[in-house]
Amino acid sequence: MLEVLFLACGAIIFYIYAGYAVIVYFISRITGEKLPELNAYPDISIIISAYNEEQEIGETIRNKLQQDYPSDKMEIIVVSDGSDDNTDLIVKDFASSGVKLVRQSPRQGKTAAVNRAVKAASGEILIFSDANSRWREDAVRKLIQKFANPRVGYITGKMVYINPDGSLIGDGCSAYMKYENVIRESESRFASVIGVDGGIDAVRKELYIPMSPDQLPDFVLPLNVIEQGYRVAYEPEAVLNETALSDQGAEFRMRIRVTLRALWALYDKRNLLNPLRYPLTSWQLISHKLLRYSAWIPLTGCLVLNPLLLDKGSFYGVILTMQVIFYMLAFIGYRQRNEVQAPFVFYAPYYFLVLNTAAAMAFIRFVKGEKQILWQPRSG
């Protein structure tokens, strides 16, 4: 019985991190399609959410004003979520460039702020940006291309993390995003992308459904679009550069928060997990999200059960040795987390452990019924 449980845990881990990626890759190559590109310039509204972003908001607005897109077709709206620093004053300095300030007071969180900004938006395409997101000059033009397909309702771009200090957290985050982007590109070719990161996303305004303040817009909004019968696409040429968190505490808190809100999103949209009604979407959600957030369970199972099976053959001794080495490398990574240009062999296991420990903590908070709506930017 213990052998069966151990092998089952191992098979689940393999499927979560390799099996699903391989399956969607081959499906995309067999049945995938290249989506047509849009040659028109629809009216767009860029919505930037901000809370106490006086250090970032000016440069972010300038970045959007420099986009290679007709200025008469583009409006920029900054929604300030109860900021009590100079964020609002800085935004007002751009009023002559057509930038609009929408203030939300008292503070209610990013989701409520986005809902408020959408009401003020006039564009037929809504594009969302974080207050520290820097887009390449052609990002908007590239991002909206796939709207040429009338069945595409939501498009997400490619997030590239910049890690100026070379910390393990930054390198681990960057490696993880490269892995995620490969999966998203495959998903986009034959179905919908499951889960986006925010920072560079576009949706048809007619498909926008206001969300409750506790919901995660980067997860719930794409699922709302899928639920309405439209596709969520990935555009790798629409590039967002964002500085990775270099502080391990902030990264860990951010991962707990994002996972907690994603678990609540899965609960809110649990109807999409029904394989009888949504066979493809349910398989993707379970494989790419639900199992990923639950990977700490089979990982723990393998670690606990392995020593109990050493008398069953050398195979189990080899696997235990591999596990011990992996977690030792993660520990070394932890000790060297503030080093510059640390080897991949250390930061990959360490960041893997950060993700799964954060997921376990988020699960505990989810079971306790906790929700997190507000947080401090770049501190988790």
C-alpha atoms as one frame of an Amber mdcrd trajectory, in Angstrom:
protein
   0.000   0.000   0.000   2.819   2.410   0.883   4.492   1.663  -2.448   1.300
   2.489  -4.324   0.919   5.777  -2.462   4.558   6.696  -3.053   4.409   5.907
  -6.772   1.102   7.784  -7.070   2.675  10.861  -5.440   5.619  10.618  -7.824
   3.357  10.287 -10.857   1.300  13.317  -9.803   4.435  15.427  -9.344   5.705
  14.397 -12.772   2.367  15.236 -14.383   2.147  18.637 -12.682   5.575  19.885
 -13.734   6.295  17.977 -16.934   3.404  15.822 -18.136   0.855  18.595 -18.643
   3.395  20.827 -20.390   4.374  18.029 -22.783   0.743  17.114 -23.524  -0.360
  20.676 -24.335   2.757  21.177 -26.447   1.988  18.195 -28.677  -1.728  18.996
 -28.849  -0.873  22.538 -29.927   1.392  21.234 -32.677  -1.235  18.770 -33.949
  -4.465  20.789 -33.669  -3.221  24.324 -32.991  -3.854  27.277 -35.256  -2.117
  30.567 -35.942  -4.538  33.323 -35.048  -5.027  36.138 -37.596  -3.590  39.572
 -36.918  -5.563  42.775 -36.580  -4.582  45.596 -38.934  -7.005  48.225 -37.595
  -6.547  50.618 -34.662  -9.568  50.314 -32.347 -10.165  52.826 -29.558  -8.378
  51.609 -26.437  -8.334  52.559 -22.773  -5.185  51.853 -20.749  -6.057  51.451
 -17.078  -3.276  51.793 -14.498  -4.020  50.846 -10.890  -1.953  52.623  -8.250
  -1.615  52.893  -4.505   1.160  55.110  -3.106   3.249  54.816  -6.281   4.957
  58.207  -6.302   8.279  56.522  -7.114   6.931  54.696 -10.178   3.789  56.295
 -11.576   5.410  59.154 -13.527   7.739  56.880 -15.467   4.923  54.394 -16.075
   2.675  57.086 -17.560   5.494  58.349 -19.790   6.042  54.768 -20.931   2.394
  54.511 -22.007   2.421  57.904 -23.744   5.391  56.728 -25.816   3.523  53.740
 -27.231   3.599  53.282 -31.001  -0.166  53.770 -31.298  -2.320  56.649 -32.612
  -2.752  59.091 -29.724  -6.301  59.949 -30.798  -7.236  56.291 -30.411  -5.750
  55.876 -26.931  -6.797  57.127 -23.511  -4.909  56.597 -20.269  -6.751  56.310
 -16.946  -4.942  56.106 -13.616  -7.110  54.915 -10.741  -5.651  55.863  -7.391
  -6.804  53.539  -4.626  -6.812  55.930  -1.698  -3.177  56.973  -2.193  -1.939
  59.297   0.554   1.437  60.211  -0.969   2.130  62.326  -4.083   0.716  59.811
  -6.573  -2.368  61.885  -7.388  -0.390  65.113  -7.838   2.033  63.435 -10.224
  -0.839  62.011 -12.300  -2.470  65.460 -12.497   0.752  66.826 -14.014  -0.040
  64.702 -17.094  -3.569  66.083 -17.528  -2.419  68.192 -20.483  -1.442  64.944
 -22.230  -4.965  63.613 -21.766  -4.238  61.376 -18.771  -7.296  61.014 -16.530
  -7.214  60.522 -12.764  -9.938  58.501 -11.085  -9.705  58.499  -7.296 -11.128
  55.764  -5.126 -11.516  56.738  -1.487 -11.447  55.169   1.006  -9.066  52.453
  -0.149 -10.904  49.326  -1.324  -8.254  47.337  -3.190  -7.156  46.859  -6.784
 -10.214  44.928  -7.995 -12.672  47.581  -6.842 -10.384  50.228  -8.366 -10.404
  48.471 -11.735 -14.206  48.214 -11.630 -14.394  51.957 -11.032 -11.953  52.799
 -13.821 -13.796  50.648 -16.364 -16.921  52.733 -15.818 -14.952  55.817 -16.869
 -13.328  54.139 -19.877 -14.508  54.920 -23.399 -12.378  52.478 -25.404 -13.767
  49.305 -26.944 -10.616  47.514 -25.781  -9.491  47.760 -22.156  -5.791  47.260
 -21.428  -4.562  46.809 -17.856  -1.201  47.865 -16.441   0.370  47.819 -13.008
   1.916  51.011 -11.678   5.450  49.675 -12.172   4.917  47.992 -15.558   7.169
  49.130 -18.408   6.037  48.088 -21.887   8.085  47.992 -25.054   7.088  50.745
 -27.485   5.165  48.385 -29.773   3.474  46.461 -26.934  -0.058  47.840 -27.409
  -0.004  47.336 -31.167   1.264  43.783 -30.774  -1.069  42.985 -27.868  -4.360
  43.656 -29.664  -3.496  41.853 -32.916  -5.273  38.615 -32.052  -8.584  40.464
 -31.614  -8.856  39.993 -35.387 -10.393  36.655 -34.406 -13.914  37.502 -33.166
 -13.814  34.550 -30.756 -10.817  35.960 -28.884 -12.044  38.005 -25.942  -8.916
  38.418 -23.811  -5.205  38.663 -24.630  -2.247  38.546 -22.273   1.290  39.628
 -23.112   4.694  38.318 -22.132   6.128  39.310 -18.781   9.923  39.449 -18.632
  11.404  39.951 -15.179  14.451  42.175 -14.885  16.773  41.252 -12.056  19.368
  44.041 -11.705  20.909  42.792  -8.467  21.255  39.123  -9.458  19.513  37.794
  -6.340  18.261  34.212  -6.210  14.662  35.360  -5.800  14.874  37.433  -8.973
  16.579  34.689 -10.980  14.126  32.075  -9.713  11.156  34.267 -10.591  12.545
  34.838 -14.095  13.146  31.121 -14.688   9.643  30.307 -13.471   8.099  32.848
 -15.863  10.017  31.388 -18.817   8.560  27.979 -17.944   5.059  29.442 -17.607
   5.283  31.327 -20.900   6.157  28.145 -22.791   2.988  26.519 -21.447   0.875
  29.589 -22.226   2.077  29.703 -25.808   1.012  26.067 -26.262  -2.363  26.579
 -24.567  -3.088  29.629 -26.700  -2.687  27.733 -29.972  -5.596  25.333 -29.402
  -7.647  26.548 -26.421  -7.327  29.318 -23.825  -4.540  30.473 -21.563  -5.336
  29.514 -17.979  -4.260  32.224 -15.587  -2.338  35.405 -16.416  -0.031  37.607
 -14.376  -1.507  41.014 -15.067   0.540  44.014 -16.028  -0.169  43.741 -19.765
  -3.606  42.325 -20.535  -6.441  43.352 -22.842 -10.155  42.505 -22.887 -13.101
  43.512 -25.021 -15.045  46.019 -22.914 -18.338  44.325 -23.775 -17.073  41.167
 -22.025 -15.963  42.885 -18.829 -18.016  41.729 -15.840 -17.487  43.690 -12.590
 -15.848  41.568  -9.896 -16.218  41.542  -6.126 -13.349  43.292  -4.261 -11.943
  40.007  -2.926 -11.580  38.421  -6.370  -8.260  38.230  -8.224  -8.739  40.065
 -11.553  -5.741  38.373 -13.202  -7.504  35.036 -12.723 -11.245  35.714 -12.503
 -11.517  38.106 -15.460 -10.050  35.626 -18.006 -12.280  32.886 -16.588 -15.307
  35.174 -16.983 -14.369  35.598 -20.631 -14.050  31.823 -21.119 -17.393  31.326
 -19.387 -18.977  33.633 -21.972 -17.715  31.395 -24.765 -14.627  33.375 -25.822
 -10.934  32.467 -25.926  -8.023  33.819 -23.885  -4.920  34.210 -26.081  -1.218
  34.780 -25.430   0.844  37.278 -27.416   4.602  36.784 -26.812   5.539  39.855
 -28.871   3.714  42.195 -26.475   6.481  42.471 -23.910   6.338  43.846 -20.383
   9.555  44.422 -18.441   9.101  44.369 -14.693  11.674  44.420 -11.926  11.625
  41.205  -9.922  11.329  41.346  -6.167  14.789  40.936  -4.669  13.593  40.581
  -1.088  12.761  36.969  -0.256  10.249  37.985   2.406   8.300  40.186   0.003
   8.344  37.502  -2.697   7.131  34.871  -0.226   4.290  37.077   1.022   3.323
  37.926  -2.556   3.177  34.234  -3.499   0.995  33.456  -0.484  -1.350  36.319
  -1.362  -1.612  35.420  -5.067  -2.167  31.725  -4.333  -4.762  32.466  -1.654
  -6.734  34.705  -4.013  -6.373  32.133  -6.811  -7.801  29.412  -4.569 -10.795
  31.608  -3.830 -11.118  32.310  -7.548 -11.188  28.580  -8.261 -13.859  28.220
  -5.602 -15.914  31.088  -7.033 -15.621  29.674 -10.561 -15.929  26.021  -9.538
 -18.598  25.486 -12.183 -15.755  25.564 -14.729 -14.255  22.501 -13.030 -17.206
  20.410 -14.230 -15.807  18.147 -17.002 -19.314  17.403 -18.310 -19.985  21.070
 -19.098 -16.443  22.325 -19.728 -14.305  19.291 -20.642 -11.301  21.184 -21.997
 -11.348  24.115 -19.565 -11.836  21.874 -16.528  -8.867  19.717 -17.547  -6.707
  22.806 -17.980  -7.810  24.376 -14.698  -7.230  21.190 -12.740  -3.871  20.469
 -14.383  -2.382  23.942 -14.639  -3.776  25.517 -11.480  -5.494  23.271  -8.938
  -2.844  20.541  -9.009  -0.021  23.102  -9.203  -1.269  24.826  -6.052  -1.601
  21.407  -4.393   1.817  20.056  -5.417   3.140  20.430  -1.875   0.909  17.503
  -0.845   2.463  14.794  -3.092   5.898  16.378  -2.529   5.447  15.916   1.211
   4.087  12.414   0.621   7.200  11.381  -1.339   9.527  12.775   1.311   7.709
  11.104   4.220   7.026   7.734   2.588  10.413   7.245   0.927  12.402   6.253
   4.085   9.728   3.665   4.932  10.351   1.871   1.635  14.143   1.502   1.700
  13.862  -2.245   2.342  11.847  -2.649  -0.875  14.822  -2.260  -3.192  17.662
  -0.001  -4.340  15.249   2.094  -6.430  13.877   3.708  -3.293  17.377   4.365
  -1.977  18.274   6.194  -5.193  15.096   8.289  -5.079  15.666   9.203  -1.424
  19.241  10.227  -2.216  17.961  12.441  -5.046  15.413  14.046  -2.728  17.999
  14.715  -0.038  20.378  16.268  -2.577  17.586  18.446  -4.002  16.592  19.814
  -0.604  20.237  20.332   0.355  20.697  22.414  -2.800  17.568  24.378  -1.854
  19.028  24.991   1.622  22.286  26.214   0.099  20.204  28.442  -2.147  18.468
  29.807   0.939  21.814  30.564   2.561  23.034  32.269  -0.628  19.757  34.026
  -1.430  21.367  37.477  -1.328  24.397  36.532  -3.395  24.926  37.992  -6.864
  24.897  35.598  -9.868  24.366  32.436  -7.823  24.345  29.176  -9.849  21.087
  27.852 -11.274  21.638  24.589  -9.389  21.012  26.505  -6.149  18.375  29.105
  -7.022  16.068  26.735  -8.936  15.513  24.306  -6.011  15.270  27.233  -3.576
  12.624  29.070  -5.603  10.747  25.813  -6.170  10.595  25.404  -2.392   9.471
  29.028  -1.949   6.551  28.498  -4.347   5.357  25.289  -2.729   5.776  26.470
   0.857   3.795  29.588  -0.014   1.092  27.407  -1.589   0.854  25.323   1.592
   0.535  28.460   3.737  -2.109  29.851   1.390  -4.073  26.593   1.577  -4.138
  26.788   5.372  -5.453  30.347   5.193  -8.019  29.300   2.580  -9.324  26.477
   4.790  -9.597  28.961   7.668 -11.740  31.182   5.434  -9.260  34.061   5.278
  -9.218  36.520   2.385  -6.769  39.287   1.483  -7.965  42.306  -0.447  -5.389
  44.980   0.441  -1.593  44.831   0.383   1.445  47.081   0.123   2.968  47.313
  -3.399   6.230  45.327  -3.759   6.217  44.263  -0.120   3.732  41.388  -0.474
